[in-house]
């Protein structure tokens, strides 16, 4: 049985990856320090003999007994509220944490896939964004701790690949959504749905013309799985190129939830990207991958998940979010 270590296993994406690899017949070792993840996301896996969990911070030395065939490094805060609240930890998990994971891959002779992000493109001057674009990033702005952590992560991953011969893969993840997202993490989709569930007006920053492209989580996980098993070491965009403005997206959420709320506008945060749309030509050609879940379908599933949450979770942290 092949064995895979997944860091950030209790997070949104990490937990779905655990599910996928269990389904594919792997033994899964999950690792998370639970700073943003939740054991609720993986508690259904604890009875399984093919799943084990380490409560550990990957920024510190990693020891996993036994062989490993694959490592997926998904440990990282991934929302604006997170990396504004814990900037040092964000930088450390992208640098020290990635270094530790790469060192483990070297010692175990394991293939490693690291989770990068569309944020490496910053506020892009090229649209849509392809993997050859180097980005437009402010290293000392409020988002710099996340953007530069991920850019460093890509650089050290390629260094381990070229210098040590480690088998590496790099996925650049664009906006993703689905069950197990945190409702009040500051990202547009859960923020809109949370506001609708609480009967609040939906907050759009700027004039709402900035765009995002939303990929349903099962599509993203499938793209990651295919990339891991490919023989391609350069970065690959995985996301849905179906672009929509945040104003139009807020109107979609109001229609979906049947709420009577209005859209209110607030100033645009510093360095907020104006356009975000992946060029997935490389993923289509190399991985035979493209998203298959329509946004209307994925949003219905995600809304039902959020609607089923306890009331205290729906209201949790919303006042703090409103002040940011």
C-alpha positions as MATLAB code, in Angstrom:
seq = 'XXXXXXXXXXXXXXXXXXXXXXXXXXXXXXXXXXXXXXXXXXXXXXXXXXXXXXXXXXXXXXXXXXXXXXXXXXXXXXXXXXXXXXXXXXXXXXXXXXXXXXXXXXXXXXXXXXXXXXXXXXXXXXXXXXXXXXXXXXXXXXXXXXXXXXXXXXXXXXXXXXXXXXXXXXXXXXXXXXXXXXXXXXXXXXXXXXXXXXXXXXXXXXXXXXXXXXXXXXXXXXXXXXXXXXXXXXXXXXXXXXXXXXXXXXXXXXXXXXXXXXXXXXXXXXXXXXXXXXXXXXXXXXXXXXXXXXXXXXXXXXXXXXXXXXXXXXXXXXXXXXXX';
ca = [
       0.000    0.000    0.000;
       1.393    3.411   -0.975;
       1.701    5.915    1.866;
       1.161    9.674    1.651;
       1.753   12.489    4.153;
      -0.654   15.431    3.852;
       0.230   18.564    5.833;
      -2.626   20.931    6.622;
      -4.790   17.806    6.718;
      -7.476   19.324    8.956;
      -7.983   22.309    6.686;
     -10.521   22.790    3.900;
      -8.409   21.478    1.023;
      -6.276   19.127    3.107;
      -9.298   17.241    4.428;
     -10.722   16.728    0.939;
      -7.321   15.465   -0.213;
      -7.301   12.982    2.675;
     -10.684   11.710    1.492;
      -9.492   11.343   -2.098;
      -6.332    9.421   -1.228;
      -8.199    7.119    1.166;
     -10.682    6.449   -1.645;
      -7.798    5.678   -4.024;
      -6.446    3.024   -1.633;
      -3.559    4.906   -0.009;
      -2.498    4.916    3.624;
      -2.819    8.561    4.664;
      -0.818   10.294    7.381;
      -2.386   13.649    8.245;
      -0.472   16.463    9.950;
      -1.814   19.788   11.228;
      -1.149   22.185   14.105;
      -4.856   23.202   14.029;
      -4.079   26.930   13.999;
      -6.681   27.354   11.250;
      -7.742   23.744   10.629;
     -10.400   21.790   12.532;
     -10.550   18.160   13.606;
     -14.237   18.214   12.596;
     -13.067   18.088    8.974;
     -11.343   14.727    9.422;
     -13.073   13.117   12.404;
     -14.850   10.693   10.045;
     -11.425    9.274    9.115;
     -10.184    8.447   12.626;
     -11.834    4.998   12.791;
      -9.998    3.915    9.621;
      -6.873    1.773    9.889;
      -5.504    3.504    6.788;
      -5.529    6.961    8.445;
      -3.347    8.383   11.207;
      -2.938   11.919   12.479;
      -0.059   13.937   13.949;
      -0.823   17.194   15.793;
       2.352   19.007   14.759;
       3.653   22.314   13.385;
       5.599   21.668   10.173;
       7.674   24.796   10.838;
       9.464   22.603   13.398;
      11.454   19.466   12.613;
       9.258   16.749   11.070;
       9.639   13.088   11.914;
       7.349   10.484   10.380;
       8.353    6.858   11.023;
       8.156    4.387    8.169;
       8.280    4.857    4.436;
       6.577    7.622    2.485;
       5.846    7.533   -1.216;
       4.335   11.013   -1.477;
       4.126   14.262    0.481;
       1.518   16.947   -0.155;
       2.404   20.205    1.593;
      -0.847   22.108    2.174;
      -0.123   23.596    5.596;
      -0.649   27.351    5.467;
      -3.100   30.045    6.455;
      -4.908   30.863    3.229;
      -7.291   33.754    3.846;
      -6.702   37.497    4.300;
      -8.016   37.459    7.871;
      -5.617   34.632    8.748;
      -2.438   36.079    7.357;
      -3.169   39.568    8.654;
      -3.728   38.060   12.121;
      -0.781   35.631   12.096;
       1.746   37.069    9.613;
       4.864   35.509   11.174;
       3.372   32.007   11.229;
       2.314   32.480    7.597;
       5.871   33.311    6.581;
       7.329   30.484    8.657;
       5.089   27.738    7.265;
       5.882   28.837    3.709;
       9.641   28.970    4.352;
      10.706   26.789    7.298;
       7.746   24.456    6.851;
       8.449   23.950    3.168;
      12.161   23.440    3.891;
      11.311   20.753    6.450;
       8.911   18.993    4.081;
      11.462   19.037    1.278;
      14.119   17.663    3.619;
      11.739   14.875    4.607;
      11.047   14.124    0.934;
      14.790   13.929    0.291;
      15.409   11.553    3.199;
      12.404    9.344    2.378;
      13.022    9.462   -1.396;
       9.398   10.599   -1.706;
       7.765   12.723   -4.395;
       6.469   16.024   -2.990;
       3.728   18.340   -4.256;
       3.592   21.836   -2.751;
       0.494   24.010   -2.740;
       1.248   27.396   -4.222;
      -1.383   29.961   -5.117;
      -2.604   32.417   -7.711;
      -1.433   35.071   -5.232;
       2.099   34.631   -6.617;
       0.778   36.704   -9.544;
      -0.151   39.544   -7.159;
      -2.333   42.226   -8.754;
      -1.676   40.949  -12.275;
      -0.835   43.049  -15.298;
      -1.423   40.026  -17.562;
      -4.881   38.541  -18.017;
      -5.676   35.686  -17.857;
      -2.655   34.552  -15.843;
      -0.459   31.803  -17.284;
       2.415   30.041  -15.587;
       5.072   32.004  -17.485;
       3.920   35.306  -15.943;
       6.189   36.404  -13.081;
       3.620   38.534  -11.272;
       3.138   42.017   -9.839;
       3.585   41.654   -6.082;
       4.131   44.226   -3.325;
       6.549   42.460   -0.928;
       5.953   44.913    1.948;
       2.186   45.337    1.596;
      -0.370   43.691    3.901;
      -0.657   40.663    1.604;
       3.118   40.357    1.167;
       3.536   37.835    3.984;
       1.389   35.327    2.098;
       2.417   36.222   -1.452;
       6.144   36.158   -0.747;
       5.922   33.036    1.425;
       4.434   31.217   -1.542;
       6.946   32.668   -4.015;
       9.803   31.564   -1.753;
       8.127   28.172   -1.441;
       8.214   27.729   -5.213;
      11.869   28.840   -5.366;
      13.125   26.451   -2.681;
      11.061   23.619   -4.185;
      12.736   24.107   -7.561;
      16.134   24.343   -5.821;
      15.589   20.952   -4.177;
      14.496   19.586   -7.552;
      17.522   20.864   -9.484;
      20.209   20.526   -6.779;
      19.106   17.413   -4.859;
      17.110   15.683   -7.599;
      13.944   15.519   -5.460;
      10.807   14.705   -7.450;
       8.734   17.864   -6.988;
       5.391   19.182   -8.230;
       3.998   22.716   -7.833;
       0.285   23.517   -8.087;
      -0.886   27.126   -8.299;
      -4.363   27.094   -6.803;
      -6.992   29.643   -7.807;
     -10.119   30.481   -5.785;
     -11.724   27.259   -4.602;
     -14.942   26.634   -2.697;
     -17.059   23.851   -1.250;
     -18.077   22.184    2.026;
     -15.705   22.565    5.010;
     -14.714   26.124    4.132;
     -14.656   28.361    7.196;
     -17.653   30.661    7.034;
     -15.980   33.792    8.403;
     -12.478   33.641    6.936;
     -12.755   36.872    4.944;
     -12.937   35.394    1.445;
     -15.731   36.541   -0.835;
     -17.801   33.376   -1.179;
     -18.146   32.364    2.489;
     -18.401   36.042    3.487;
     -21.359   36.594    1.131;
     -23.152   33.416    2.174;
     -22.530   34.137    5.868;
     -23.968   37.617    5.532;
     -27.015   36.259    3.688;
     -27.606   33.627    6.390;
     -27.421   36.308    9.094;
     -29.771   38.633    7.213;
     -27.059   41.238    6.660;
     -26.370   43.273    3.543;
     -23.590   41.821    1.367;
     -20.313   43.761    1.496;
     -18.463   44.337   -1.771;
     -15.095   46.076   -1.579;
     -14.305   48.625   -4.260;
     -16.864   49.077   -7.037;
     -17.321   45.318   -7.497;
     -15.750   45.236  -10.948;
     -12.795   43.145   -9.742;
     -13.068   39.548  -10.901;
     -12.590   36.089   -9.434;
     -12.833   32.571  -10.853;
     -14.295   29.926   -8.544;
     -13.387   26.232   -8.789;
     -15.393   23.578   -6.939;
     -13.279   21.572   -4.503;
     -13.736   18.143   -6.138;
     -12.460   19.521   -9.443;
      -9.438   21.053   -7.744;
      -8.609   17.841   -5.865;
      -8.785   15.868   -9.104;
      -6.372   18.278  -10.777;
      -3.958   18.018   -7.849;
      -4.142   14.223   -7.890;
      -3.357   14.134  -11.611;
      -0.470   16.586  -11.216;
       1.088   14.543   -8.410;
       1.107   11.427  -10.585;
       2.410   13.276  -13.660;
       6.076   13.692  -14.598;
       5.958   17.516  -14.805;
       7.993   19.601  -12.342;
       7.147   23.173  -13.390;
       4.199   25.077  -11.846;
       0.689   24.286  -13.114;
      -2.412   26.446  -12.685;
      -5.437   24.573  -11.364;
      -8.657   26.586  -11.262;
     -11.828   27.402  -13.128;
     -11.439   30.003  -15.896;
     -15.146   30.969  -15.670;
     -14.587   34.573  -14.580;
     -17.185   36.722  -12.780;
     -17.147   40.189  -11.205;
     -17.662   40.333   -7.439;
     -20.737   42.538   -7.920;
     -22.349   39.945  -10.187;
     -21.249   37.188   -7.828;
     -22.899   38.922   -4.860;
     -26.114   39.141   -6.896;
     -25.848   35.388   -7.612;
     -25.593   34.689   -3.883;
     -28.627   36.872   -3.107;
     -30.622   34.964   -5.724;
     -29.368   31.578   -4.504;
     -30.195   32.265   -0.845;
     -33.535   33.943   -1.559;
     -32.544   36.779    0.769;
     -33.745   40.360    0.487;
     -30.411   41.932    1.325;
     -28.793   44.735   -0.624;
     -25.178   45.145   -1.740;
     -23.149   47.734    0.171;
     -19.790   49.017   -0.998;
     -16.657   49.667    1.066;
     -13.150   50.872    0.119;
     -10.933   48.354   -1.631;
      -8.183   46.897    0.620;
      -4.553   47.557   -0.279;
      -3.098   45.374   -3.057;
      -6.394   43.545   -3.628;
      -6.088   41.951   -7.102;
      -8.373   43.509   -9.710;
      -8.500   40.444  -11.952;
      -8.073   36.771  -11.232;
      -8.539   34.179  -13.958;
      -6.362   31.130  -14.646;
      -5.046   30.125  -18.021;
      -5.399   26.328  -17.720;
      -3.943   25.426  -21.120;
      -1.030   23.627  -19.447;
      -3.336   21.541  -17.217;
      -5.501   20.595  -20.203;
      -2.518   19.513  -22.295;
      -0.414   17.785  -19.619;
      -3.050   16.385  -17.267;
      -6.108   16.092  -19.495;
      -7.847   18.113  -16.784;
     -10.463   20.795  -16.769;
     -13.217   21.630  -14.261;
     -16.545   19.849  -14.712;
     -18.740   21.214  -11.875;
     -20.754   24.282  -12.914;
     -20.754   27.180  -10.466;
     -24.544   26.974  -10.073;
     -24.250   23.314   -9.041;
     -21.321   23.794   -6.692;
     -22.889   26.830   -5.024;
     -26.065   24.895   -4.191;
     -24.034   22.173   -2.453;
     -21.908   24.723   -0.610;
     -24.911   26.777    0.495;
     -26.654   23.687    1.874;
     -23.486   22.877    3.838;
     -23.281   26.362    5.361;
     -27.013   26.406    6.083;
     -26.643   23.168    8.067;
     -24.042   24.638   10.444;
     -25.011   25.422   14.056;
     -26.176   28.996   14.611;
     -23.220   29.813   16.856;
     -20.861   28.918   14.001;
     -22.801   31.054   11.539;
     -22.455   34.050   13.868;
     -18.912   33.288   15.047;
     -16.384   36.107   14.501;
     -18.739   38.031   12.222;
     -18.414   41.224   14.271;
     -14.622   41.078   14.082;
     -14.864   40.481   10.343;
     -17.123   43.497    9.915;
     -14.521   45.738   11.547;
     -11.730   44.705    9.182;
];
